[in-house]
Amino acid sequence: MATVLERLWSSLFGGPKAESARPVAEATEYKGYLITPTPYPAKGQFQTAGLIERDLETGRKEHRFVRAETHASVEDASSFALAKGRQIIDEQGDRIFD
């Protein structure tokens, strides 16, 4: 249960709280990257969000993304997050970690 301060913070600044942005599905490998959907509840729907990770010579890198699209179910939001993650990788590759 959220405290008054947590609800106030969320209403002022929006976005997911740490506990609501946890992975909801297993990571999926794509072209040497791992994509993990992390949708979160937003205004009665689920916000598209995810995490892209890759092990490089300099260590593990990660890129978090949130998109404007919302979905009626967490499953739909997860599926869409995987598609967006693949699109980001195809368009930007390792530049996402710059």
N, C-alpha and C positions, 0 to 999 in steps of 0.2 A: 504494500500500500504506500502510495507516494505521500510524502510529508507536504505540508503547506508550502514550505520553502521550495521543494522540488517542483510542485505544480506552478508556483509563481515564476520560478526560473524558466520553466518550459514555456509558459505563456508569454513571457517577455522575449525570449530568444529563440524559441522553436527548436526543431531538430530532435533527434532521438536522445533519450538518456542512455547511458552506457549499457544498462541491463537490457534495454529494449532493442539494441542494435546487435545482438548476438546472432551468430549463424543459425539459420533455420533449416539448412540442408547441408549435405556433405559437399566438400570441395570437389570441383570437377576439373580434371586436367585438360588443357587446351594449348597446343603448340609449346609445351614446356612451362606454361604458367598454370597456377591454380586459381580458379574463380570460385568464390564462396558467396552465395546470396545472403544478404543481411537485411531484408526488408523490415520495416518497423511500422507500427500503427500510426496513422495520421488522419485525423478528421473522419473517422469511421471507415477508412480504407487502409491499404498498405502501400507505403512509399517504396519505390524502386531504389534499392541500395545494394552494394556489394563490395567485396574485397578481392583485389588481384594481387597475387604473390608470385615471386620468382626468386630462386637461388642464383645469385651471380657470384663472380670471383670475389667481390667486395663484401659478400654476405647476403642475407635474405632482404629483399626489398618488398615493400607493399605499397599499394595505391588503393585508397578508399574512394568510392564514387557514390553519388546520390543523384538521381534524375527526377524530373518533375512529374513523371507518370505515376499515377496511383492505380491500385487494382482492388477489386472486391474481395479477393482471397489471398492469403499468404502464399499459396501454391502458385497462383498466377504471377504474383510479384516476384517470386523466386525464379520462375521460368524466364520471365522478362529480364531479370537481373543477369542471368546466365547469357542470354542473347546480347545484352548490352556489353557485358564483359568481353565476349568474343569480338564484338564490333570495335571496342576500344583497343584491344590487342591487335586486330587486323590493321587498324588505321594508324596506331602510334607505336606499337612495339615497345621496346625498352625505354623510349622517350617518356613514358608515363612516370618513370621514376626520377626524372630530372628535377 
